[in-house]
Amino acid sequence: MATVPPVTDHMVEQVLVVPTAVFHRLGHFQGFSRDSARYLDELLSPRHTRFMVRAEAERDPEFKQLIPYCVFRHTDDAGVPHLFQYTRGRGQGEARLHSKRSIGVGGHISSLDGGAADGDDLYQAGLARELEEEVVIDAPFKMRCVGLINDDETEVGRVHLGVVHLYDLQRPAVASRETDILESGFRPATKLLATLDQFETWSKICLEALFARR
């Protein structure tokens, strides 16, 4: 089980982390890996997971914070994929990403997500909470994990590891619950690829890895 901090009346935020050395042992990569099966069972093993004060985790590259990163796609009748995208407002948690455009919804796994649960159950609880807090999905969908993001070339990326979940929706029906998810809506993937410089790094990595024509 992940090491769970004691609950207090004024709890400092605690987030789920794994040692960076475990990730390197499984196979370090820069950018995107489609081989999520190679990593997730071991990364989510209670042998490796623990909670850290978020402010400490943000400064310690010896650990990676595990972040579900959910991408919503609707493919129209002409076969054109459209992706949900938005601009991050100043109220979103990671100040270093404010005003950047994004195609990913998600966030940290918290000790309040059920820290006594084992690995995958804890992760899934955190993923469900993040989606419930941030968006309304008003269409049937199928979801699958399509890969991982690692970016050691940026300050933010060095302390985070993204797990990418692709949601294929029957209709383009996703709406924001948060006032800091700005200018949101579905846009053709080709249009987003043409404006990559406006996006946060993880979204750039996802767009090029999953939606660029080869």
Buried (B, 14 or more C-beta within 10 A) or exposed (E): EBEBBEEEEEEEBBBBBBBBEBBEEBEEBEBBBEEBEEBBEBBBBEEBBBBBBBEEBBEBEEBBBBBBBBBBBBBEEEEEBBBBBBBBBEEBEBEEBBEBBBBBBBBBBBBBBBBEBBBEEBBBBBBEBBBEEBBEBEBEBEBEBBBBBBBEEEEBBBBBBBBBBBBBBEEBBBEBEBEBBBEBEBBBBEEBBEEEEBBBBBBBBBBEBBBEEE
